[in-house]
Amino acid sequence: MKIEIKRVKITVTVPPENAKEVRDAICNAGAGIIGNYTYCTVSNECIGTFKPTEEANPYIGEKNKIEFVKEEKIETICDISIAKEVIKKLREAHSYEEPAINIIPLIDEEDL
């Protein structure tokens, strides 16, 4: 069986007030297309934790202090051929200095 990765799922957490801007950026870059539908994403509220180091420039929180913040996790899919551009636009729109981005390869049903 030969499996070719054609699409990826991209997930990222953002402050709730930044979610629309990030969603717009990734969808306008071509992510979120499923068949005849565009702008396909899913979001979940979550709690993120982090501790900025002395070298960090945190958008939220204080250096050397563990933070617990409300975030929105956005998930979408995109063709692998545009994934780098989608991630570039995501980073440009994101408020965090270092957003946590997951890129997950997807298997198409016909490859099963």
C-alpha distances in whole Angstrom, upper triangle without the diagonal:
4,6,10,13,16,18,20,22,25,28,32,35,38,42,42,45,42,39,40,40,37,35,37,36,32,32,35,32,30,28,28,27,25,25,29,30,31,32,30,30,31,34,35,38,38,40,39,41,41,44,45,46,50,48,46,47,46,46,47,49,51,50,49,49,46,46,44,44,43,40,37,34,32,28,27,24,23,21,20,22,26,25,27,30,30,30,33,35,34,36,39,39,39,42,41,41,38,36,33,30,26,23,20,17,15,12,13,13,11,8,8
4,7,10,12,15,17,20,23,26,30,33,36,40,40,43,40,37,38,38,35,33,35,33,30,30,32,29,27,25,26,24,23,23,27,28,29,30,28,29,30,32,34,37,37,39,38,39,40,43,43,44,47,45,44,45,44,44,45,47,49,48,48,48,45,44,43,43,41,38,36,32,30,27,25,21,21,18,17,19,22,22,24,27,27,27,30,32,31,33,36,37,36,40,39,39,35,33,31,28,24,21,18,15,14,11,12,13,11,7,9
4,6,9,12,13,16,19,22,26,29,32,36,37,39,36,33,34,34,31,29,31,30,26,26,28,26,23,22,22,21,20,21,24,25,25,27,24,25,26,29,30,33,33,35,34,36,37,39,40,41,44,42,41,42,41,41,42,43,45,45,45,45,42,41,40,39,38,35,32,28,27,23,21,18,17,15,14,16,19,18,21,24,23,24,27,28,28,30,32,33,33,36,35,35,32,30,27,24,21,17,15,11,10,7,8,10,9,6,8
4,6,9,11,15,18,21,24,28,31,34,35,37,34,31,32,32,28,27,28,27,23,24,25,23,20,19,20,19,18,19,22,23,23,24,23,23,25,27,29,33,32,35,33,35,36,38,39,40,43,41,39,40,39,39,40,42,44,43,43,44,41,40,39,38,37,33,31,27,25,21,19,16,14,12,11,13,16,15,18,20,20,21,24,25,25,27,29,30,30,34,33,33,30,28,26,22,19,16,14,10,9,7,8,11,10,8,11
4,6,8,11,14,17,20,24,27,31,31,33,30,28,28,28,25,23,25,24,20,20,22,20,17,16,17,16,16,17,21,21,21,21,20,20,21,24,26,29,29,31,30,32,32,35,35,37,40,37,35,36,35,35,36,38,40,40,40,40,38,37,35,34,33,30,27,24,21,18,16,12,11,9,7,10,13,12,15,17,17,17,20,22,21,23,26,27,27,30,29,30,27,24,22,19,16,12,10,6,6,6,8,11,12,10,12
4,7,11,13,17,20,24,26,30,30,32,29,26,26,26,23,21,23,21,18,18,19,17,14,13,14,13,13,14,18,18,17,19,17,18,20,23,25,29,29,31,30,32,33,36,36,37,40,38,36,36,35,34,36,38,41,40,41,41,38,37,36,34,33,29,27,23,20,17,14,10,9,6,5,8,10,10,13,15,15,16,19,20,20,22,24,25,26,29,29,29,27,24,23,19,16,13,11,8,7,8,8,11,12,11,14
4,7,10,13,17,20,23,26,26,28,25,23,23,23,20,18,19,18,14,15,17,15,12,10,11,11,11,13,16,16,15,16,14,14,16,19,22,25,25,28,27,29,30,33,33,35,38,36,33,33,32,31,33,35,37,37,38,38,35,34,32,31,29,26,23,19,17,13,10,7,5,4,5,8,9,8,12,14,12,14,17,17,17,20,22,22,22,26,26,27,24,21,19,16,13,10,9,6,6,8,8,12,13,12,15
4,6,10,13,17,19,23,24,26,23,20,21,21,17,16,18,17,13,14,17,14,12,10,11,12,12,15,18,17,16,15,13,13,15,17,19,22,22,24,23,25,26,29,29,31,34,32,30,30,29,28,29,32,34,34,34,34,31,30,29,27,26,22,20,16,14,10,8,6,6,6,6,10,10,8,11,13,11,11,15,16,15,17,20,20,20,23,22,23,21,18,16,12,10,6,5,4,5,9,10,14,16,15,16
4,7,10,14,16,20,20,23,20,17,18,19,15,14,16,16,12,13,16,14,13,9,9,11,12,15,18,16,15,14,11,10,11,13,15,18,18,21,20,22,23,27,27,30,33,31,28,28,27,26,26,29,31,32,32,32,29,27,26,24,22,19,16,13,10,7,6,4,7,9,9,13,12,9,12,14,11,11,15,15,13,16,19,18,18,21,20,22,19,16,14,10,8,6,5,6,7,10,12,15,18,17,18
4,7,10,13,17,17,20,17,14,16,16,12,11,14,13,10,11,15,13,12,9,10,13,14,18,20,17,15,13,12,10,11,12,14,16,16,19,17,20,20,24,24,26,29,27,25,25,23,22,23,25,28,28,29,28,26,24,23,21,20,16,14,10,8,6,5,6,8,11,10,13,12,8,11,12,9,8,12,12,10,12,15,15,14,17,17,18,15,12,10,7,6,5,6,9,10,14,16,19,21,21,22
4,7,10,14,15,17,15,12,14,15,11,11,14,14,11,13,16,15,15,11,12,15,16,20,22,19,17,14,13,10,9,9,11,13,13,15,14,16,17,21,21,24,27,26,23,23,21,20,20,22,25,26,26,25,23,21,19,17,16,12,10,7,6,4,7,9,11,14,14,17,15,12,14,15,12,10,14,14,10,12,15,14,13,15,15,16,14,10,8,6,5,7,8,12,13,17,18,21,24,23,24
4,7,10,12,14,12,10,13,13,9,10,13,13,11,14,16,15,16,13,14,17,19,23,24,21,19,16,15,11,11,10,11,12,11,13,11,14,15,18,18,21,24,23,19,19,17,16,16,19,22,22,23,22,20,18,16,14,13,10,8,6,5,7,9,12,14,17,17,19,17,14,14,15,12,10,13,13,9,10,13,12,10,12,11,13,11,7,6,5,6,9,12,15,17,20,22,25,28,27,27
4,7,9,12,10,8,12,13,10,11,14,14,13,16,18,18,19,16,16,20,22,25,27,23,21,17,16,13,12,9,9,9,8,9,8,11,12,16,16,20,23,22,18,18,15,13,13,16,19,20,21,20,17,15,13,11,10,6,5,4,6,9,12,15,17,21,21,23,20,17,18,18,15,13,15,15,11,12,14,12,9,11,10,12,11,7,7,8,10,13,15,18,20,24,25,28,31,30,30
4,6,8,6,6,10,10,8,10,13,13,13,15,17,18,19,17,17,21,23,27,27,24,21,17,17,14,13,10,11,10,10,10,9,12,13,16,16,20,22,21,17,16,13,11,11,14,17,19,21,19,17,14,13,10,9,5,5,6,8,11,14,17,19,22,22,24,21,19,19,19,16,14,15,14,10,11,13,10,7,8,8,11,11,8,9,10,13,16,18,22,23,27,28,30,33,33,34
4,5,5,6,10,11,10,12,15,15,16,18,20,20,22,20,20,24,26,29,30,26,23,20,20,16,15,12,12,10,10,10,9,12,13,16,16,20,22,21,18,16,13,10,9,12,16,18,20,18,16,13,12,8,7,5,6,9,11,14,17,20,22,26,26,28,25,22,22,22,19,17,18,17,13,14,15,12,9,8,9,12,13,10,12,14,16,19,22,25,26,30,32,34,37,37,37
4,5,5,8,10,10,11,14,15,16,17,19,21,22,20,19,23,25,28,28,24,22,18,18,15,14,10,10,8,10,11,12,15,16,19,20,23,26,25,21,20,16,13,12,15,19,22,23,21,19,16,14,10,7,6,5,9,10,14,17,20,22,26,27,29,26,23,24,23,20,19,20,18,15,16,17,13,11,11,12,16,16,14,15,16,18,21,23,26,27,30,31,33,36,37,37
4,6,7,8,10,11,13,14,16,17,19,20,22,21,20,24,26,29,29,25,22,19,19,17,16,13,14,12,14,14,15,17,18,21,21,24,26,25,21,19,16,13,12,16,19,22,24,22,21,17,16,12,10,9,9,12,13,16,19,22,24,27,28,30,26,24,24,23,20,19,20,17,15,16,16,12,11,10,12,16,17,15,17,18,21,23,25,28,29,33,34,36,39,39,39
4,6,6,6,9,10,11,13,14,16,17,19,18,18,21,24,27,27,23,20,17,18,15,15,13,14,13,14,15,15,17,18,20,20,23,25,24,20,18,15,12,12,16,19,22,24,23,21,18,17,13,12,9,9,11,11,14,16,19,21,24,25,26,23,21,21,19,16,16,16,14,11,12,12,8,7,7,10,13,14,12,14,15,18,20,23,26,27,30,31,34,36,37,37
4,5,5,6,8,10,11,12,14,15,17,15,15,18,21,24,24,20,17,13,14,11,11,9,11,11,13,14,14,18,19,22,22,25,27,26,22,20,18,15,15,19,22,24,26,24,23,19,18,14,12,9,7,8,8,11,13,16,18,22,23,24,21,19,20,18,15,15,16,13,11,12,13,9,8,10,12,15,16,13,14,14,16,18,20,23,24,27,28,30,33,33,34
4,6,5,6,8,10,10,12,14,15,14,14,17,20,23,22,18,15,12,13,11,12,11,13,14,16,18,18,21,22,25,25,28,30,29,25,23,21,17,18,22,25,27,29,28,26,23,21,18,15,13,10,12,10,13,13,17,18,21,23,24,20,19,20,18,15,16,16,13,11,14,13,10,10,12,15,18,18,15,17,17,19,20,22,25,25,28,28,31,33,34,35
4,6,5,6,9,10,10,12,15,14,15,18,21,24,23,20,16,13,15,13,15,14,16,16,18,20,19,22,22,25,24,27,28,27,23,21,19,16,17,21,24,26,29,28,26,23,22,19,17,14,12,13,11,14,14,17,18,21,22,23,19,18,18,16,13,14,14,10,9,11,10,6,8,10,13,16,17,14,16,16,18,20,22,25,25,29,29,32,34,35,36
4,5,5,6,9,10,11,13,11,12,16,19,22,22,19,15,12,13,11,13,12,14,15,16,18,17,20,20,23,22,25,27,25,22,20,18,15,17,21,24,25,27,26,25,22,21,18,16,13,11,11,9,11,11,14,15,18,19,20,16,15,15,13,10,10,11,8,6,8,9,5,6,9,11,14,14,11,13,12,15,16,18,21,22,25,26,29,31,31,33
4,5,5,6,8,10,11,9,9,13,15,19,19,15,12,8,10,8,10,10,13,15,17,19,18,22,23,26,25,28,30,29,25,24,22,19,20,24,27,28,30,29,27,24,23,19,17,14,11,11,8,9,9,12,13,16,18,19,16,14,16,14,11,11,13,10,8,11,12,9,10,13,15,18,17,14,15,13,15,16,18,20,20,23,24,26,29,29,30
4,6,5,6,8,10,10,10,13,16,19,18,15,11,8,11,10,13,13,17,18,20,22,22,25,26,28,28,30,32,30,27,25,23,20,22,26,29,30,33,32,30,27,26,22,20,17,14,14,11,13,12,14,14,17,19,19,16,15,16,14,11,12,13,10,9,12,12,9,11,14,16,19,19,16,18,16,18,18,20,22,22,26,26,28,30,31,32
4,6,5,6,9,9,11,14,17,20,20,17,13,10,13,12,15,15,18,20,21,23,22,24,25,27,26,29,30,28,25,23,22,19,21,25,28,29,31,31,29,27,26,23,21,18,15,15,12,13,12,14,13,16,17,17,13,13,13,10,8,9,9,6,6,9,8,6,9,12,15,17,17,14,16,14,17,17,19,21,22,25,25,28,30,30,32
4,5,5,7,6,8,11,14,17,18,15,11,9,10,10,13,14,17,19,20,22,21,24,24,27,26,29,31,29,26,24,23,21,23,26,29,30,32,31,29,27,26,23,21,18,15,14,10,10,9,10,9,12,13,14,10,10,11,9,5,7,9,6,6,9,10,9,10,14,16,18,17,14,15,12,14,13,16,17,18,21,21,24,26,27,28
4,5,5,5,6,8,12,14,14,11,8,5,8,9,12,14,17,20,22,24,24,27,27,30,30,32,35,32,29,28,26,24,25,29,32,33,35,34,32,30,28,25,23,19,16,15,11,11,9,10,9,12,14,15,11,11,13,11,8,11,12,9,9,13,13,12,14,17,19,21,20,17,18,16,16,16,17,18,18,21,21,23,25,26,28
4,5,7,9,10,14,16,16,13,10,8,11,12,16,17,21,23,25,27,26,29,29,32,31,34,35,33,30,28,27,25,27,30,33,34,36,36,34,32,31,27,25,22,19,18,15,15,12,13,12,14,16,15,12,13,14,11,9,12,12,9,10,14,13,12,14,18,20,22,22,19,20,18,19,18,20,21,21,24,23,26,28,28,31
4,6,9,11,14,17,17,15,11,10,13,13,17,18,22,24,25,27,26,29,29,31,30,32,34,32,29,27,26,24,27,30,33,33,36,35,34,31,31,28,26,23,20,18,15,15,12,12,10,11,13,12,8,9,10,7,5,9,9,7,9,12,12,12,14,18,19,21,20,18,19,16,17,16,18,19,19,22,22,25,26,27,29
4,7,7,11,13,13,12,9,9,10,12,16,18,21,24,26,28,27,30,30,33,32,35,37,34,31,30,29,27,29,33,35,36,38,37,35,33,32,29,27,24,21,19,15,14,10,9,7,8,11,10,7,9,11,9,7,11,12,10,11,15,15,15,17,21,22,23,22,20,20,17,17,15,17,17,17,19,19,22,23,23,26
4,6,9,12,13,11,8,7,8,9,12,15,18,21,22,25,24,27,28,31,30,33,35,33,30,29,28,26,27,31,33,34,36,35,33,31,29,27,25,21,18,15,12,10,7,6,5,7,10,11,8,8,11,10,7,10,12,11,10,14,15,14,16,19,20,22,21,18,18,14,14,13,14,14,14,17,16,19,21,22,24
4,6,10,11,8,6,5,4,6,10,13,16,19,21,24,24,27,28,32,32,34,37,35,32,31,29,27,28,31,34,35,37,36,33,31,29,26,24,20,17,15,11,9,5,5,6,9,12,14,11,11,14,13,10,13,15,14,13,17,18,16,17,21,22,24,23,19,19,16,15,14,14,15,14,16,16,18,20,21,23
4,6,7,6,4,6,6,9,13,16,19,23,25,28,28,31,32,35,35,38,40,38,35,34,33,31,32,35,38,39,40,40,37,35,33,30,28,24,21,18,15,12,9,7,7,9,12,13,12,13,16,15,12,15,18,16,16,20,21,20,21,24,26,28,26,23,22,19,18,16,16,16,14,16,14,16,18,20,21
4,6,5,6,9,7,10,13,16,20,23,25,28,29,32,33,37,37,40,43,41,38,37,35,33,34,37,40,41,42,41,38,36,34,31,29,25,22,19,16,13,10,8,9,10,14,15,15,15,19,18,16,18,21,20,19,23,24,23,24,27,28,30,29,25,24,21,19,17,16,16,13,14,12,14,15,17,19
4,6,8,11,10,13,16,20,23,27,29,32,32,36,37,41,41,44,46,44,41,41,39,37,38,41,44,45,46,45,42,40,38,35,32,29,25,23,20,17,14,12,12,12,16,17,16,18,21,20,18,21,24,22,22,26,27,26,27,31,32,34,32,29,28,24,23,21,20,18,16,16,13,14,15,17,19
4,7,10,10,14,17,21,24,27,30,33,34,37,39,42,42,45,48,46,42,41,40,37,38,41,45,46,47,46,44,41,39,36,33,30,26,24,21,18,15,14,14,15,18,19,18,20,23,22,19,23,25,23,23,27,27,26,28,31,32,35,33,30,29,26,25,23,23,22,19,20,17,18,19,21,23
4,7,7,11,14,17,20,24,26,30,30,34,35,39,39,42,45,43,39,38,36,34,35,38,41,43,44,43,40,37,35,32,29,26,22,21,17,15,12,12,12,14,18,19,17,18,22,20,18,21,23,21,20,24,25,23,24,28,29,32,31,27,27,24,23,21,21,21,18,19,17,18,20,22,24
4,5,9,12,15,19,22,25,28,28,32,33,36,36,39,41,40,36,35,33,31,32,35,38,40,41,40,38,35,33,30,27,24,20,19,15,14,11,11,11,13,16,17,15,16,19,17,14,17,19,17,17,21,21,19,21,24,26,28,27,24,24,21,21,19,20,20,18,20,18,20,22,24,25
4,6,10,12,16,19,21,25,25,28,30,33,33,36,38,36,33,32,30,27,28,31,35,36,38,37,34,31,29,26,24,20,17,15,12,11,9,10,11,14,17,18,15,15,18,16,13,16,18,15,14,18,18,16,18,21,23,25,24,21,21,19,19,18,19,19,18,21,20,22,24,25,26
4,7,10,14,17,20,23,23,27,29,32,33,36,38,37,33,32,30,28,28,31,35,36,37,36,33,31,28,26,23,19,16,14,10,9,6,8,10,13,16,18,16,15,18,17,14,16,19,17,15,19,20,18,19,22,23,26,24,21,20,18,17,16,16,17,16,18,17,19,21,23,24
4,7,10,14,16,19,20,23,25,29,29,32,35,34,30,29,27,25,25,28,31,33,34,32,30,27,25,22,19,16,12,10,7,6,5,8,11,14,17,19,16,15,18,17,14,15,18,16,14,17,19,16,16,19,20,23,22,18,17,15,15,15,15,16,15,18,18,20,23,24,24
4,7,10,13,16,17,21,23,27,28,31,34,33,30,29,26,24,24,27,30,31,32,31,28,25,22,20,17,14,10,8,6,5,7,10,13,17,19,22,19,18,20,20,16,17,20,18,15,19,20,18,17,20,20,23,22,18,17,15,14,15,15,17,16,19,19,20,24,25,25
4,7,9,13,14,18,20,24,25,29,32,31,27,26,23,21,21,23,27,28,29,27,24,21,19,16,13,10,6,5,5,6,9,13,16,20,21,24,21,19,21,21,17,17,20,18,15,18,20,17,15,17,18,21,20,16,15,14,14,16,16,19,19,22,22,24,27,28,27
4,6,10,12,16,19,22,24,27,31,30,27,26,23,21,20,22,25,27,28,25,22,19,16,14,11,8,6,5,7,9,12,16,19,23,24,27,24,22,24,24,20,20,22,21,17,20,22,19,17,18,18,21,20,16,15,15,15,17,18,21,20,23,24,25,29,29,29
4,7,10,13,17,20,22,25,28,29,25,24,21,19,17,19,22,24,25,22,19,16,13,11,7,6,5,6,9,12,15,19,22,26,27,29,27,24,26,26,22,21,24,22,19,20,22,19,17,17,17,20,19,16,15,16,17,19,20,23,24,27,28,29,33,33,32
4,6,10,13,17,19,23,26,26,23,22,19,18,16,17,20,22,22,19,16,13,10,8,6,5,6,7,10,13,17,20,23,27,27,30,28,24,26,26,23,21,24,23,19,20,22,20,17,17,16,19,18,15,13,15,15,19,19,23,24,27,29,30,33,33,32
4,7,10,14,16,20,23,24,20,20,17,16,13,14,17,19,19,16,13,10,6,5,5,6,8,9,13,16,19,23,26,29,29,32,29,26,27,28,24,22,25,24,20,20,23,21,17,17,15,18,17,14,13,16,17,20,21,25,26,29,31,33,36,36,35
4,7,10,13,16,19,20,17,17,14,13,11,12,15,16,16,14,10,8,6,5,6,6,9,10,13,16,19,22,25,28,27,30,28,24,25,26,23,20,22,22,18,18,20,19,15,14,12,15,13,11,10,13,14,18,20,24,25,29,31,33,36,35,35
4,7,10,13,17,18,15,16,13,13,11,10,12,13,12,10,7,5,5,6,9,10,13,13,17,19,22,25,27,30,29,32,30,26,26,27,25,22,24,24,20,19,22,21,17,16,13,15,13,12,11,15,16,20,22,25,27,31,33,35,39,37,37
4,6,10,13,14,11,13,10,12,10,9,10,10,9,8,6,5,7,9,12,12,15,15,18,20,24,26,28,31,29,32,30,26,25,27,25,21,23,23,20,18,21,20,16,15,12,12,11,11,11,14,16,20,22,26,28,32,35,37,40,38,38
4,6,10,11,9,11,9,12,10,8,8,7,6,5,4,6,9,11,15,15,18,19,22,24,27,29,31,34,32,34,32,29,28,29,27,24,25,25,22,20,22,22,18,16,13,13,12,13,13,17,19,23,25,29,32,35,38,40,43,42,42
4,7,8,6,8,7,10,9,8,7,5,5,7,8,9,12,13,16,17,20,20,23,25,28,30,31,33,32,34,31,28,27,28,26,23,23,24,21,18,20,21,17,15,11,10,10,13,14,17,20,23,26,30,32,36,39,41,44,43,43
4,5,5,9,9,13,13,11,9,5,5,8,10,12,15,17,20,20,23,23,26,28,30,32,33,35,33,35,33,30,28,29,28,25,24,26,23,20,22,23,20,18,14,12,12,15,16,19,22,25,28,31,34,38,41,43,46,44,45
4,6,8,10,14,14,12,9,6,7,10,13,14,18,19,23,23,26,26,29,31,33,35,36,38,36,37,35,32,30,31,30,27,26,27,25,22,24,24,21,19,16,14,14,18,19,22,25,28,31,34,38,41,44,47,49,47,48
4,7,9,13,14,13,11,8,10,13,15,16,20,20,23,23,26,26,27,29,32,33,34,35,33,34,32,29,27,28,28,24,23,25,23,20,21,22,19,17,14,11,12,16,18,21,24,26,29,33,36,39,42,45,48,46,46
4,6,9,11,10,9,7,9,12,13,14,17,17,20,19,22,22,24,26,28,30,31,33,31,32,30,27,25,26,25,21,21,22,20,17,18,19,16,14,11,8,9,13,15,18,21,24,27,30,33,37,40,43,45,43,44
4,7,9,9,9,8,11,13,14,14,17,16,19,18,21,22,23,26,28,30,30,33,31,32,30,27,25,25,24,21,20,21,19,16,16,17,14,11,9,7,10,13,15,18,22,25,28,31,34,38,40,43,46,44,45
4,5,6,7,7,11,11,12,11,13,13,15,15,18,19,21,23,26,28,29,32,31,32,29,26,25,25,23,20,20,20,18,15,16,16,13,10,7,7,9,11,14,17,20,23,27,30,33,36,39,41,44,43,44
4,7,9,11,14,13,14,12,13,12,13,13,15,17,19,22,24,27,28,31,30,31,28,25,24,24,22,19,19,18,16,14,14,13,10,7,6,7,10,11,14,17,20,23,26,30,32,36,38,40,43,42,43
4,7,10,12,11,11,8,10,8,11,11,14,17,19,22,25,28,29,32,32,33,30,27,26,26,24,22,22,21,18,17,17,16,13,9,8,10,12,12,14,18,21,24,27,31,33,36,38,41,44,43,43
4,7,9,7,8,6,9,9,12,13,17,19,21,25,28,31,32,35,34,36,33,30,29,29,27,25,25,24,22,20,21,20,16,13,11,12,14,14,16,20,23,26,29,33,35,38,41,43,46,45,45
4,6,6,8,8,11,12,16,17,20,22,25,28,31,33,35,38,37,38,35,32,31,31,30,27,27,27,24,22,23,22,19,16,13,13,15,17,18,22,25,28,31,35,37,41,43,46,49,47,48
4,6,8,10,13,15,18,19,22,23,26,29,31,34,35,38,36,38,35,32,30,31,30,27,26,27,25,22,23,23,20,17,14,13,14,17,18,22,25,28,31,34,37,41,43,46,49,47,47
4,7,9,13,15,19,20,23,24,27,30,32,35,36,39,37,39,37,33,32,33,32,28,28,29,27,24,26,26,22,20,17,16,16,18,19,22,25,28,31,34,37,41,43,46,49,47,47
4,6,10,12,16,18,21,23,26,28,31,34,36,38,37,39,37,34,33,33,32,28,29,29,26,24,26,25,22,19,16,16,17,18,18,22,25,28,31,34,37,40,43,45,48,47,46
4,7,10,14,15,19,20,23,25,29,31,33,36,35,37,35,32,31,32,30,27,28,28,25,23,25,25,21,19,16,16,16,16,16,20,22,26,28,31,34,37,40,42,45,44,43
4,6,10,12,15,17,20,23,26,29,31,34,34,36,34,30,30,30,28,25,26,26,23,21,23,22,18,16,14,15,15,15,15,19,21,25,27,30,32,36,38,40,44,43,42
4,7,9,13,15,18,21,25,28,30,33,33,35,33,30,30,30,28,25,26,26,23,22,24,22,18,17,15,17,16,15,15,18,20,24,25,29,31,34,37,38,42,41,40
4,6,10,12,16,19,22,26,28,31,31,33,31,28,28,28,25,23,24,24,20,19,21,19,16,14,13,15,15,14,14,17,19,23,24,28,30,33,35,37,40,40,39
4,7,10,13,17,20,23,26,30,30,32,30,27,27,27,24,22,24,23,19,19,21,18,15,14,14,17,17,14,14,17,19,22,24,27,28,32,33,35,38,38,38
4,6,10,13,16,20,22,26,26,29,26,23,24,24,20,19,21,19,16,16,18,15,12,12,12,15,14,12,12,13,15,19,20,24,25,28,30,32,35,35,35
4,6,10,13,17,19,23,24,26,23,21,22,22,18,17,19,18,14,16,17,15,12,13,13,16,16,12,12,13,14,17,18,22,22,26,27,29,32,32,32
4,7,10,14,16,20,21,23,21,18,19,20,16,15,18,17,13,15,17,15,12,14,14,17,15,11,10,10,11,13,15,18,19,22,24,25,29,28,28
4,7,10,13,17,18,20,18,15,17,17,13,13,16,14,11,13,16,13,12,14,14,17,16,12,11,10,11,12,13,16,17,20,21,23,26,26,27
4,7,10,14,15,18,16,13,16,16,12,12,16,15,12,15,17,15,14,17,17,20,17,14,12,10,9,10,11,13,13,16,17,19,23,23,23
4,7,11,12,15,13,11,14,14,11,11,15,14,12,15,17,16,15,19,19,21,19,16,15,12,11,10,10,12,11,15,15,17,20,21,21
4,7,9,12,11,9,13,13,10,11,15,14,13,16,18,18,18,21,21,23,21,18,16,13,11,9,9,10,9,12,12,15,17,17,19
4,6,8,7,6,10,10,8,10,13,13,13,16,18,17,18,22,22,24,22,19,18,14,13,10,10,10,10,12,12,16,17,17,19
4,5,6,6,10,11,10,12,14,15,15,18,20,20,21,25,25,26,24,21,20,16,15,12,12,10,10,12,12,15,16,16,18
4,5,5,8,10,10,11,13,15,15,17,19,20,21,24,24,25,22,20,19,15,14,10,10,9,10,12,13,16,17,16,19
4,6,8,9,10,12,13,15,16,18,19,20,22,25,25,26,24,22,21,17,17,13,14,12,13,15,15,19,19,18,21
4,6,5,6,9,10,11,12,14,16,17,18,22,22,23,21,19,19,16,15,12,14,13,14,17,17,21,21,21,24
4,5,5,6,9,10,10,12,14,15,16,20,20,20,18,16,15,12,12,9,11,11,12,15,17,20,21,21,23
4,5,5,6,9,10,11,12,14,15,19,18,18,16,15,15,12,12,10,13,13,16,19,20,24,25,24,26
4,5,5,6,9,10,11,12,14,18,18,18,17,16,17,14,15,13,16,16,18,21,22,25,26,26,28
4,5,5,6,9,10,11,12,16,17,17,16,14,14,11,13,11,14,15,16,19,20,24,25,25,27
4,5,5,6,9,10,10,14,14,14,13,11,11,8,10,9,13,14,16,20,21,25,27,26,28
4,5,5,6,9,10,13,14,13,13,12,13,11,13,13,16,18,20,23,25,28,30,29,31
4,5,5,6,9,12,13,14,14,12,14,12,15,15,18,19,21,24,25,29,30,30,32
4,5,5,6,10,11,12,11,9,11,9,12,12,16,18,20,23,24,28,30,29,31
4,5,5,8,8,9,8,7,10,9,13,14,17,20,22,26,27,30,32,32,33
4,6,8,10,10,11,11,14,13,16,17,21,23,25,28,30,33,35,34,36
4,7,9,11,12,11,14,13,16,17,21,23,25,28,29,32,35,34,36
4,6,8,9,7,10,11,14,16,19,22,24,28,29,32,35,34,35
4,7,9,8,12,13,17,19,22,26,27,31,33,36,38,38,39
4,5,5,9,11,15,18,21,24,27,30,32,35,38,37,38
4,6,10,12,16,18,22,25,28,31,34,37,39,38,39
4,6,9,12,15,19,22,25,28,31,34,36,35,36
4,6,10,13,16,19,22,25,28,31,33,32,33
4,7,10,13,17,19,23,25,28,31,29,30
4,7,10,13,16,20,22,25,27,26,27
4,6,10,12,16,19,22,24,23,23
4,7,10,13,16,19,21,20,21
4,6,10,13,16,18,16,17
4,7,10,13,15,13,14
4,6,10,12,10,11
4,6,8,7,8
4,6,6,7
4,5,5
4,6
4
